[in-house]
Amino acid sequence: MTADVKTCINCGKPLADRTEEEERTGLTGSRSTGECDTYRVWFCVNPDCVMYRTDLYKEQIVDE
């Protein structure tokens, strides 16, 4: 398994990532299913960059 190193679109430095959960809402029936979608969010950690702490990529983590 190879890990893709994501870099900032502005400064080119490697990005850091964090995990976020978003509640999934149903379209019919109850408003909430009580289930969450999990995402990995990549952001710039270079304090000299204009994109510092800006979320640049978001990818869904699929539970199998």
Predicted model as a PDB file, atoms N, CA, C, CB and O in Angstrom, pLDDT in the B-factor column:
MODEL        1                                                                  
ATOM      1  N   MET A   1       0.846  -1.186   0.000  1.00 45.00           N  
ATOM      2  CA  MET A   1       0.000   0.000   0.000  1.00 45.00           C  
ATOM      3  C   MET A   1       0.881   1.235   0.000  1.00 45.00           C  
ATOM      4  CB  MET A   1      -0.957   0.006   1.218  1.00 45.00           C  
ATOM      5  O   MET A   1       1.758   1.375   0.853  1.00 45.00           O  
ATOM      6  N   THR A   2       0.655   2.132  -0.951  1.00 50.00           N  
ATOM      7  CA  THR A   2       1.435   3.357  -1.030  1.00 50.00           C  
ATOM      8  C   THR A   2       0.593   4.519  -0.556  1.00 50.00           C  
ATOM      9  CB  THR A   2       1.942   3.602  -2.459  1.00 50.00           C  
ATOM     10  O   THR A   2      -0.587   4.632  -0.888  1.00 50.00           O  
ATOM     11  N   ALA A   3       1.210   5.371   0.217  1.00 62.00           N  
ATOM     12  CA  ALA A   3       0.500   6.545   0.728  1.00 62.00           C  
ATOM     13  C   ALA A   3       0.776   7.715  -0.202  1.00 62.00           C  
ATOM     14  CB  ALA A   3       0.932   6.882   2.195  1.00 62.00           C  
ATOM     15  O   ALA A   3       1.931   8.050  -0.465  1.00 62.00           O  
ATOM     16  N   ASP A   4      -0.278   8.329  -0.693  1.00 75.00           N  
ATOM     17  CA  ASP A   4      -0.112   9.512  -1.530  1.00 75.00           C  
ATOM     18  C   ASP A   4       0.223  10.689  -0.639  1.00 75.00           C  
ATOM     19  CB  ASP A   4      -1.388   9.797  -2.369  1.00 75.00           C  
ATOM     20  O   ASP A   4      -0.496  10.977   0.318  1.00 75.00           O  
ATOM     21  N   VAL A   5       1.317  11.373  -0.952  1.00 83.00           N  
ATOM     22  CA  VAL A   5       1.674  12.568  -0.204  1.00 83.00           C  
ATOM     23  C   VAL A   5       1.028  13.746  -0.910  1.00 83.00           C  
ATOM     24  CB  VAL A   5       3.231  12.744  -0.093  1.00 83.00           C  
ATOM     25  O   VAL A   5       1.352  14.057  -2.057  1.00 83.00           O  
ATOM     26  N   LYS A   6       0.115  14.392  -0.214  1.00 93.00           N  
ATOM     27  CA  LYS A   6      -0.557  15.548  -0.791  1.00 93.00           C  
ATOM     28  C   LYS A   6       0.238  16.787  -0.410  1.00 93.00           C  
ATOM     29  CB  LYS A   6      -2.042  15.653  -0.304  1.00 93.00           C  
ATOM     30  O   LYS A   6       0.721  16.913   0.715  1.00 93.00           O  
ATOM     31  N   THR A   7       0.366  17.700  -1.368  1.00 96.00           N  
ATOM     32  CA  THR A   7       1.107  18.929  -1.121  1.00 96.00           C  
ATOM     33  C   THR A   7       0.213  20.130  -1.349  1.00 96.00           C  
ATOM     34  CB  THR A   7       2.347  19.008  -2.017  1.00 96.00           C  
ATOM     35  O   THR A   7      -0.787  20.054  -2.063  1.00 96.00           O  
ATOM     36  N   CYS A   8       0.584  21.236  -0.735  1.00 97.00           N  
ATOM     37  CA  CYS A   8      -0.187  22.479  -0.848  1.00 97.00           C  
ATOM     38  C   CYS A   8      -0.147  22.994  -2.283  1.00 97.00           C  
ATOM     39  CB  CYS A   8       0.359  23.554   0.124  1.00 97.00           C  
ATOM     40  O   CYS A   8       0.904  22.968  -2.924  1.00 97.00           O  
ATOM     41  N   ILE A   9      -1.269  23.455  -2.780  1.00 95.00           N  
ATOM     42  CA  ILE A   9      -1.334  23.978  -4.146  1.00 95.00           C  
ATOM     43  C   ILE A   9      -0.627  25.330  -4.263  1.00 95.00           C  
ATOM     44  CB  ILE A   9      -2.793  24.111  -4.591  1.00 95.00           C  
ATOM     45  O   ILE A   9      -0.349  25.786  -5.372  1.00 95.00           O  
ATOM     46  N   ASN A  10      -0.335  25.975  -3.124  1.00 96.00           N  
ATOM     47  CA  ASN A  10       0.330  27.268  -3.156  1.00 96.00           C  
ATOM     48  C   ASN A  10       1.832  27.156  -2.877  1.00 96.00           C  
ATOM     49  CB  ASN A  10      -0.314  28.200  -2.150  1.00 96.00           C  
ATOM     50  O   ASN A  10       2.647  27.621  -3.673  1.00 96.00           O  
ATOM     51  N   CYS A  11       2.198  26.539  -1.746  1.00 97.00           N  
ATOM     52  CA  CYS A  11       3.613  26.521  -1.352  1.00 97.00           C  
ATOM     53  C   CYS A  11       4.321  25.206  -1.656  1.00 97.00           C  
ATOM     54  CB  CYS A  11       3.729  26.809   0.113  1.00 97.00           C  
ATOM     55  O   CYS A  11       5.550  25.152  -1.612  1.00 97.00           O  
ATOM     56  N   GLY A  12       3.571  24.137  -1.966  1.00 96.00           N  
ATOM     57  CA  GLY A  12       4.178  22.863  -2.326  1.00 96.00           C  
ATOM     58  C   GLY A  12       4.646  22.020  -1.154  1.00 96.00           C  
ATOM     59  O   GLY A  12       5.211  20.947  -1.364  1.00 96.00           O  
ATOM     60  N   LYS A  13       4.429  22.474   0.078  1.00 97.00           N  
ATOM     61  CA  LYS A  13       4.836  21.702   1.267  1.00 97.00           C  
ATOM     62  C   LYS A  13       3.815  20.598   1.533  1.00 97.00           C  
ATOM     63  CB  LYS A  13       4.974  22.631   2.519  1.00 97.00           C  
ATOM     64  O   LYS A  13       2.653  20.729   1.151  1.00 97.00           O  
ATOM     65  N   PRO A  14       4.237  19.505   2.188  1.00 96.00           N  
ATOM     66  CA  PRO A  14       3.297  18.425   2.524  1.00 96.00           C  
ATOM     67  C   PRO A  14       2.172  18.913   3.427  1.00 96.00           C  
ATOM     68  CB  PRO A  14       4.036  17.274   3.202  1.00 96.00           C  
ATOM     69  O   PRO A  14       2.379  19.768   4.288  1.00 96.00           O  
ATOM     70  N   LEU A  15       0.994  18.367   3.225  1.00 97.00           N  
ATOM     71  CA  LEU A  15      -0.177  18.733   4.023  1.00 97.00           C  
ATOM     72  C   LEU A  15      -0.318  17.793   5.213  1.00 97.00           C  
ATOM     73  CB  LEU A  15      -1.456  18.702   3.162  1.00 97.00           C  
ATOM     74  O   LEU A  15       0.171  16.663   5.191  1.00 97.00           O  
ATOM     75  N   ALA A  16      -0.995  18.278   6.252  1.00 97.00           N  
ATOM     76  CA  ALA A  16      -1.376  17.437   7.388  1.00 97.00           C  
ATOM     77  C   ALA A  16      -2.833  17.044   7.182  1.00 97.00           C  
ATOM     78  CB  ALA A  16      -1.165  18.184   8.772  1.00 97.00           C  
ATOM     79  O   ALA A  16      -3.540  17.657   6.382  1.00 97.00           O  
ATOM     80  N   ASP A  17      -3.280  16.020   7.907  1.00 96.00           N  
ATOM     81  CA  ASP A  17      -4.670  15.609   7.756  1.00 96.00           C  
ATOM     82  C   ASP A  17      -5.307  15.395   9.112  1.00 96.00           C  
ATOM     83  CB  ASP A  17      -4.772  14.338   6.916  1.00 96.00           C  
ATOM     84  O   ASP A  17      -4.632  15.156  10.114  1.00 96.00           O  
ATOM     85  N   ARG A  18      -6.624  15.486   9.115  1.00 96.00           N  
ATOM     86  CA  ARG A  18      -7.415  15.200  10.309  1.00 96.00           C  
ATOM     87  C   ARG A  18      -8.650  14.448   9.858  1.00 96.00           C  
ATOM     88  CB  ARG A  18      -7.796  16.512  11.090  1.00 96.00           C  
ATOM     89  O   ARG A  18      -9.002  14.464   8.679  1.00 96.00           O  
ATOM     90  N   THR A  19      -9.304  13.790  10.796  1.00 94.00           N  
ATOM     91  CA  THR A  19     -10.508  13.030  10.487  1.00 94.00           C  
ATOM     92  C   THR A  19     -11.715  13.798  10.995  1.00 94.00           C  
ATOM     93  CB  THR A  19     -10.453  11.609  11.110  1.00 94.00           C  
ATOM     94  O   THR A  19     -11.718  14.292  12.123  1.00 94.00           O  
ATOM     95  N   GLU A  20     -12.735  13.895  10.164  1.00 93.00           N  
ATOM     96  CA  GLU A  20     -13.983  14.566  10.522  1.00 93.00           C  
ATOM     97  C   GLU A  20     -15.141  13.626  10.266  1.00 93.00           C  
ATOM     98  CB  GLU A  20     -14.162  15.884   9.727  1.00 93.00           C  
ATOM     99  O   GLU A  20     -15.097  12.797   9.357  1.00 93.00           O  
ATOM    100  N   GLU A  21     -16.177  13.762  11.076  1.00 89.00           N  
ATOM    101  CA  GLU A  21     -17.404  13.006  10.845  1.00 89.00           C  
ATOM    102  C   GLU A  21     -18.532  13.984  10.591  1.00 89.00           C  
ATOM    103  CB  GLU A  21     -17.735  12.078  12.047  1.00 89.00           C  
ATOM    104  O   GLU A  21     -18.648  15.010  11.262  1.00 89.00           O  
ATOM    105  N   GLU A  22     -19.361  13.655   9.615  1.00 84.00           N  
ATOM    106  CA  GLU A  22     -20.547  14.452   9.317  1.00 84.00           C  
ATOM    107  C   GLU A  22     -21.752  13.549   9.435  1.00 84.00           C  
ATOM    108  CB  GLU A  22     -20.466  15.101   7.900  1.00 84.00           C  
ATOM    109  O   GLU A  22     -21.770  12.440   8.901  1.00 84.00           O  
ATOM    110  N   GLU A  23     -22.762  14.034  10.140  1.00 76.00           N  
ATOM    111  CA  GLU A  23     -23.980  13.239  10.283  1.00 76.00           C  
ATOM    112  C   GLU A  23     -24.675  13.154   8.941  1.00 76.00           C  
ATOM    113  CB  GLU A  23     -24.924  13.844  11.352  1.00 76.00           C  
ATOM    114  O   GLU A  23     -24.838  14.154   8.242  1.00 76.00           O  
ATOM    115  N   ARG A  24     -25.077  11.955   8.594  1.00 70.00           N  
ATOM    116  CA  ARG A  24     -25.765  11.723   7.328  1.00 70.00           C  
ATOM    117  C   ARG A  24     -27.254  11.906   7.561  1.00 70.00           C  
ATOM    118  CB  ARG A  24     -25.455  10.301   6.758  1.00 70.00           C  
ATOM    119  O   ARG A  24     -27.805  11.334   8.501  1.00 70.00           O  
ATOM    120  N   THR A  25     -27.910  12.689   6.728  1.00 64.00           N  
ATOM    121  CA  THR A  25     -29.348  12.905   6.878  1.00 64.00           C  
ATOM    122  C   THR A  25     -30.093  12.176   5.783  1.00 64.00           C  
ATOM    123  CB  THR A  25     -29.687  14.404   6.850  1.00 64.00           C  
ATOM    124  O   THR A  25     -29.680  12.181   4.624  1.00 64.00           O  
ATOM    125  N   GLY A  26     -31.181  11.557   6.153  1.00 55.00           N  
ATOM    126  CA  GLY A  26     -31.994  10.818   5.193  1.00 55.00           C  
ATOM    127  C   GLY A  26     -32.889  11.756   4.400  1.00 55.00           C  
ATOM    128  O   GLY A  26     -33.232  12.843   4.864  1.00 55.00           O  
ATOM    129  N   LEU A  27     -33.261  11.328   3.207  1.00 55.00           N  
ATOM    130  CA  LEU A  27     -34.116  12.145   2.350  1.00 55.00           C  
ATOM    131  C   LEU A  27     -35.587  11.861   2.596  1.00 55.00           C  
ATOM    132  CB  LEU A  27     -33.782  11.906   0.889  1.00 55.00           C  
ATOM    133  O   LEU A  27     -36.444  12.693   2.302  1.00 55.00           O  
ATOM    134  N   THR A  28     -35.878  10.685   3.136  1.00 50.00           N  
ATOM    135  CA  THR A  28     -37.268  10.342   3.426  1.00 50.00           C  
ATOM    136  C   THR A  28     -37.357   9.842   4.858  1.00 50.00           C  
ATOM    137  CB  THR A  28     -37.809   9.273   2.428  1.00 50.00           C  
ATOM    138  O   THR A  28     -36.351   9.446   5.446  1.00 50.00           O  
ATOM    139  N   GLY A  29     -38.549   9.860   5.413  1.00 49.00           N  
ATOM    140  CA  GLY A  29     -38.726   9.371   6.791  1.00 49.00           C  
ATOM    141  C   GLY A  29     -38.136  10.351   7.778  1.00 49.00           C  
ATOM    142  O   GLY A  29     -38.341  11.560   7.671  1.00 49.00           O  
ATOM    143  N   SER A  30     -37.397   9.817   8.746  1.00 49.00           N  
ATOM    144  CA  SER A  30     -36.825  10.689   9.764  1.00 49.00           C  
ATOM    145  C   SER A  30     -35.713  11.544   9.156  1.00 49.00           C  
ATOM    146  CB  SER A  30     -36.285   9.861  10.952  1.00 49.00           C  
ATOM    147  O   SER A  30     -35.105  11.172   8.152  1.00 49.00           O  
ATOM    148  N   ARG A  31     -35.462  12.686   9.777  1.00 52.00           N  
ATOM    149  CA  ARG A  31     -34.452  13.604   9.260  1.00 52.00           C  
ATOM    150  C   ARG A  31     -33.040  13.055   9.430  1.00 52.00           C  
ATOM    151  CB  ARG A  31     -34.568  14.948   9.953  1.00 52.00           C  
ATOM    152  O   ARG A  31     -32.157  13.358   8.628  1.00 52.00           O  
ATOM    153  N   SER A  32     -32.823  12.258  10.458  1.00 53.00           N  
ATOM    154  CA  SER A  32     -31.471  11.752  10.707  1.00 53.00           C  
ATOM    155  C   SER A  32     -31.499  10.230  10.840  1.00 53.00           C  
ATOM    156  CB  SER A  32     -30.870  12.396  11.984  1.00 53.00           C  
ATOM    157  O   SER A  32     -32.377   9.660  11.488  1.00 53.00           O  
ATOM    158  N   THR A  33     -30.539   9.606  10.223  1.00 54.00           N  
ATOM    159  CA  THR A  33     -30.439   8.157  10.317  1.00 54.00           C  
ATOM    160  C   THR A  33     -29.596   7.749  11.512  1.00 54.00           C  
ATOM    161  CB  THR A  33     -29.852   7.578   9.037  1.00 54.00           C  
ATOM    162  O   THR A  33     -29.549   6.572  11.870  1.00 54.00           O  
ATOM    163  N   GLY A  34     -28.928   8.719  12.132  1.00 61.00           N  
ATOM    164  CA  GLY A  34     -28.030   8.415  13.230  1.00 61.00           C  
ATOM    165  C   GLY A  34     -26.705   7.850  12.767  1.00 61.00           C  
ATOM    166  O   GLY A  34     -25.914   7.382  13.585  1.00 61.00           O  
ATOM    167  N   GLU A  35     -26.446   7.886  11.451  1.00 73.00           N  
ATOM    168  CA  GLU A  35     -25.197   7.381  10.889  1.00 73.00           C  
ATOM    169  C   GLU A  35     -24.334   8.556  10.458  1.00 73.00           C  
ATOM    170  CB  GLU A  35     -25.467   6.429   9.694  1.00 73.00           C  
ATOM    171  O   GLU A  35     -24.835   9.648  10.190  1.00 73.00           O  
ATOM    172  N   CYS A  36     -23.031   8.315  10.395  1.00 82.00           N  
ATOM    173  CA  CYS A  36     -22.105   9.376  10.024  1.00 82.00           C  
ATOM    174  C   CYS A  36     -21.247   8.951   8.839  1.00 82.00           C  
ATOM    175  CB  CYS A  36     -21.218   9.755  11.213  1.00 82.00           C  
ATOM    176  O   CYS A  36     -20.938   7.771   8.672  1.00 82.00           O  
ATOM    177  N   ASP A  37     -20.872   9.915   8.029  1.00 87.00           N  
ATOM    178  CA  ASP A  37     -19.868   9.714   6.997  1.00 87.00           C  
ATOM    179  C   ASP A  37     -18.555  10.228   7.572  1.00 87.00           C  
ATOM    180  CB  ASP A  37     -20.250  10.448   5.644  1.00 87.00           C  
ATOM    181  O   ASP A  37     -18.527  11.276   8.217  1.00 87.00           O  
ATOM    182  N   THR A  38     -17.483   9.507   7.346  1.00 92.00           N  
ATOM    183  CA  THR A  38     -16.179   9.900   7.862  1.00 92.00           C  
ATOM    184  C   THR A  38     -15.298  10.365   6.716  1.00 92.00           C  
ATOM    185  CB  THR A  38     -15.512   8.735   8.624  1.00 92.00           C  
ATOM    186  O   THR A  38     -15.228   9.715   5.673  1.00 92.00           O  
ATOM    187  N   TYR A  39     -14.628  11.490   6.912  1.00 94.00           N  
ATOM    188  CA  TYR A  39     -13.782  12.086   5.888  1.00 94.00           C  
ATOM    189  C   TYR A  39     -12.393  12.342   6.431  1.00 94.00           C  
ATOM    190  CB  TYR A  39     -14.394  13.382   5.370  1.00 94.00           C  
ATOM    191  O   TYR A  39     -12.221  12.589   7.624  1.00 94.00           O  
ATOM    192  N   ARG A  40     -11.400  12.284   5.555  1.00 94.00           N  
ATOM    193  CA  ARG A  40     -10.057  12.747   5.866  1.00 94.00           C  
ATOM    194  C   ARG A  40      -9.922  14.103   5.188  1.00 94.00           C  
ATOM    195  CB  ARG A  40      -8.940  11.723   5.385  1.00 94.00           C  
ATOM    196  O   ARG A  40     -10.121  14.231   3.980  1.00 94.00           O  
ATOM    197  N   VAL A  41      -9.583  15.105   5.978  1.00 96.00           N  
ATOM    198  CA  VAL A  41      -9.460  16.473   5.463  1.00 96.00           C  
ATOM    199  C   VAL A  41      -7.989  16.871   5.527  1.00 96.00           C  
ATOM    200  CB  VAL A  41     -10.357  17.481   6.279  1.00 96.00           C  
ATOM    201  O   VAL A  41      -7.354  16.773   6.577  1.00 96.00           O  
ATOM    202  N   TRP A  42      -7.454  17.321   4.391  1.00 96.00           N  
ATOM    203  CA  TRP A  42      -6.057  17.721   4.282  1.00 96.00           C  
ATOM    204  C   TRP A  42      -5.965  19.232   4.313  1.00 96.00           C  
ATOM    205  CB  TRP A  42      -5.417  17.162   2.995  1.00 96.00           C  
ATOM    206  O   TRP A  42      -6.740  19.920   3.648  1.00 96.00           O  
ATOM    207  N   PHE A  43      -5.010  19.758   5.092  1.00 97.00           N  
ATOM    208  CA  PHE A  43      -4.881  21.212   5.230  1.00 97.00           C  
ATOM    209  C   PHE A  43      -3.407  21.597   5.316  1.00 97.00           C  
ATOM    210  CB  PHE A  43      -5.647  21.717   6.481  1.00 97.00           C  
ATOM    211  O   PHE A  43      -2.562  20.780   5.681  1.00 97.00           O  
ATOM    212  N   CYS A  44      -3.111  22.847   4.979  1.00 97.00           N  
ATOM    213  CA  CYS A  44      -1.737  23.349   4.963  1.00 97.00           C  
ATOM    214  C   CYS A  44      -1.303  23.721   6.381  1.00 97.00           C  
ATOM    215  CB  CYS A  44      -1.609  24.572   4.017  1.00 97.00           C  
ATOM    216  O   CYS A  44      -2.053  24.349   7.128  1.00 97.00           O  
ATOM    217  N   VAL A  45      -0.073  23.322   6.740  1.00 97.00           N  
ATOM    218  CA  VAL A  45       0.459  23.622   8.072  1.00 97.00           C  
ATOM    219  C   VAL A  45       1.659  24.579   8.015  1.00 97.00           C  
ATOM    220  CB  VAL A  45       0.865  22.324   8.772  1.00 97.00           C  
ATOM    221  O   VAL A  45       2.352  24.773   9.014  1.00 97.00           O  
ATOM    222  N   ASN A  46       1.896  25.167   6.852  1.00 97.00           N  
ATOM    223  CA  ASN A  46       3.004  26.104   6.694  1.00 97.00           C  
ATOM    224  C   ASN A  46       2.530  27.509   7.086  1.00 97.00           C  
ATOM    225  CB  ASN A  46       3.546  26.085   5.227  1.00 97.00           C  
ATOM    226  O   ASN A  46       1.734  28.107   6.362  1.00 97.00           O  
ATOM    227  N   PRO A  47       3.009  28.052   8.228  1.00 97.00           N  
ATOM    228  CA  PRO A  47       2.512  29.360   8.694  1.00 97.00           C  
ATOM    229  C   PRO A  47       2.879  30.528   7.772  1.00 97.00           C  
ATOM    230  CB  PRO A  47       3.051  29.640  10.075  1.00 97.00           C  
ATOM    231  O   PRO A  47       2.295  31.605   7.886  1.00 97.00           O  
ATOM    232  N   ASP A  48       3.833  30.330   6.866  1.00 97.00           N  
ATOM    233  CA  ASP A  48       4.216  31.388   5.934  1.00 97.00           C  
ATOM    234  C   ASP A  48       3.381  31.388   4.660  1.00 97.00           C  
ATOM    235  CB  ASP A  48       5.670  31.252   5.578  1.00 97.00           C  
ATOM    236  O   ASP A  48       3.534  32.275   3.821  1.00 97.00           O  
ATOM    237  N   CYS A  49       2.507  30.410   4.508  1.00 97.00           N  
ATOM    238  CA  CYS A  49       1.704  30.258   3.291  1.00 97.00           C  
ATOM    239  C   CYS A  49       0.347  30.957   3.450  1.00 97.00           C  
ATOM    240  CB  CYS A  49       1.500  28.757   2.961  1.00 97.00           C  
ATOM    241  O   CYS A  49      -0.220  30.991   4.542  1.00 97.00           O  
ATOM    242  N   VAL A  50      -0.159  31.508   2.352  1.00 97.00           N  
ATOM    243  CA  VAL A  50      -1.479  32.148   2.398  1.00 97.00           C  
ATOM    244  C   VAL A  50      -2.600  31.121   2.585  1.00 97.00           C  
ATOM    245  CB  VAL A  50      -1.720  32.952   1.116  1.00 97.00           C  
ATOM    246  O   VAL A  50      -3.719  31.485   2.949  1.00 97.00           O  
ATOM    247  N   MET A  51      -2.304  29.838   2.337  1.00 96.00           N  
ATOM    248  CA  MET A  51      -3.296  28.777   2.499  1.00 96.00           C  
ATOM    249  C   MET A  51      -3.217  28.117   3.880  1.00 96.00           C  
ATOM    250  CB  MET A  51      -3.110  27.724   1.415  1.00 96.00           C  
ATOM    251  O   MET A  51      -3.849  27.086   4.105  1.00 96.00           O  
ATOM    252  N   TYR A  52      -2.449  28.701   4.804  1.00 97.00           N  
ATOM    253  CA  TYR A  52      -2.249  28.147   6.148  1.00 97.00           C  
ATOM    254  C   TYR A  52      -3.589  27.849   6.808  1.00 97.00           C  
ATOM    255  CB  TYR A  52      -1.431  29.120   7.021  1.00 97.00           C  
ATOM    256  O   TYR A  52      -4.475  28.701   6.862  1.00 97.00           O  
ATOM    257  N   ARG A  53      -3.720  26.622   7.309  1.00 96.00           N  
ATOM    258  CA  ARG A  53      -4.923  26.119   7.976  1.00 96.00           C  
ATOM    259  C   ARG A  53      -6.170  26.115   7.085  1.00 96.00           C  
ATOM    260  CB  ARG A  53      -5.193  26.945   9.198  1.00 96.00           C  
ATOM    261  O   ARG A  53      -7.296  26.071   7.582  1.00 96.00           O  
ATOM    262  N   THR A  54      -5.962  26.162   5.787  1.00 96.00           N  
ATOM    263  CA  THR A  54      -7.080  26.101   4.850  1.00 96.00           C  
ATOM    264  C   THR A  54      -7.280  24.654   4.417  1.00 96.00           C  
ATOM    265  CB  THR A  54      -6.833  27.022   3.615  1.00 96.00           C  
ATOM    266  O   THR A  54      -6.319  23.969   4.068  1.00 96.00           O  
ATOM    267  N   ASP A  55      -8.536  24.184   4.439  1.00 95.00           N  
ATOM    268  CA  ASP A  55      -8.842  22.829   3.973  1.00 95.00           C  
ATOM    269  C   ASP A  55      -8.727  22.792   2.456  1.00 95.00           C  
ATOM    270  CB  ASP A  55     -10.266  22.380   4.433  1.00 95.00           C  
ATOM    271  O   ASP A  55      -9.419  23.528   1.753  1.00 95.00           O  
ATOM    272  N   LEU A  56      -7.849  21.928   1.959  1.00 95.00           N  
ATOM    273  CA  LEU A  56      -7.603  21.872   0.521  1.00 95.00           C  
ATOM    274  C   LEU A  56      -8.180  20.635  -0.144  1.00 95.00           C  
ATOM    275  CB  LEU A  56      -6.134  21.930   0.259  1.00 95.00           C  
ATOM    276  O   LEU A  56      -8.603  20.700  -1.299  1.00 95.00           O  
ATOM    277  N   TYR A  57      -8.208  19.517   0.553  1.00 93.00           N  
ATOM    278  CA  TYR A  57      -8.740  18.277  -0.006  1.00 93.00           C  
ATOM    279  C   TYR A  57      -9.622  17.605   1.033  1.00 93.00           C  
ATOM    280  CB  TYR A  57      -7.596  17.328  -0.456  1.00 93.00           C  
ATOM    281  O   TYR A  57      -9.376  17.707   2.235  1.00 93.00           O  
ATOM    282  N   LYS A  58     -10.641  16.923   0.560  1.00 94.00           N  
ATOM    283  CA  LYS A  58     -11.532  16.162   1.444  1.00 94.00           C  
ATOM    284  C   LYS A  58     -11.834  14.855   0.746  1.00 94.00           C  
ATOM    285  CB  LYS A  58     -12.858  16.955   1.778  1.00 94.00           C  
ATOM    286  O   LYS A  58     -12.333  14.850  -0.379  1.00 94.00           O  
ATOM    287  N   GLU A  59     -11.536  13.742   1.405  1.00 93.00           N  
ATOM    288  CA  GLU A  59     -11.825  12.442   0.803  1.00 93.00           C  
ATOM    289  C   GLU A  59     -12.588  11.589   1.814  1.00 93.00           C  
ATOM    290  CB  GLU A  59     -10.513  11.726   0.350  1.00 93.00           C  
ATOM    291  O   GLU A  59     -12.275  11.570   3.004  1.00 93.00           O  
ATOM    292  N   GLN A  60     -13.584  10.894   1.311  1.00 92.00           N  
ATOM    293  CA  GLN A  60     -14.417  10.051   2.185  1.00 92.00           C  
ATOM    294  C   GLN A  60     -13.677   8.771   2.529  1.00 92.00           C  
ATOM    295  CB  GLN A  60     -15.773   9.722   1.511  1.00 92.00           C  
ATOM    296  O   GLN A  60     -13.063   8.146   1.664  1.00 92.00           O  
ATOM    297  N   ILE A  61     -13.741   8.386   3.795  1.00 89.00           N  
ATOM    298  CA  ILE A  61     -13.179   7.131   4.268  1.00 89.00           C  
ATOM    299  C   ILE A  61     -14.314   6.125   4.278  1.00 89.00           C  
ATOM    300  CB  ILE A  61     -12.517   7.277   5.689  1.00 89.00           C  
ATOM    301  O   ILE A  61     -15.319   6.323   4.961  1.00 89.00           O  
ATOM    302  N   VAL A  62     -14.158   5.048   3.523  1.00 80.00           N  
ATOM    303  CA  VAL A  62     -15.225   4.052   3.385  1.00 80.00           C  
ATOM    304  C   VAL A  62     -14.944   2.904   4.337  1.00 80.00           C  
ATOM    305  CB  VAL A  62     -15.337   3.539   1.914  1.00 80.00           C  
ATOM    306  O   VAL A  62     -13.876   2.294   4.296  1.00 80.00           O  
ATOM    307  N   ASP A  63     -15.915   2.616   5.196  1.00 65.00           N  
ATOM    308  CA  ASP A  63     -15.806   1.465   6.093  1.00 65.00           C  
ATOM    309  C   ASP A  63     -16.242   0.214   5.341  1.00 65.00           C  
ATOM    310  CB  ASP A  63     -16.666   1.667   7.382  1.00 65.00           C  
ATOM    311  O   ASP A  63     -17.336   0.169   4.778  1.00 65.00           O  
ATOM    312  N   GLU A  64     -15.391  -0.789   5.334  1.00 59.00           N  
ATOM    313  CA  GLU A  64     -15.721  -2.029   4.633  1.00 59.00           C  
ATOM    314  C   GLU A  64     -15.844  -3.160   5.604  1.00 59.00           C  
ATOM    315  CB  GLU A  64     -14.679  -2.360   3.580  1.00 59.00           C  
ATOM    316  O   GLU A  64     -16.119  -4.291   5.204  1.00 59.00           O  
TER     317      GLU A  64                                                      
ENDMDL                                                                          
END                                                                             
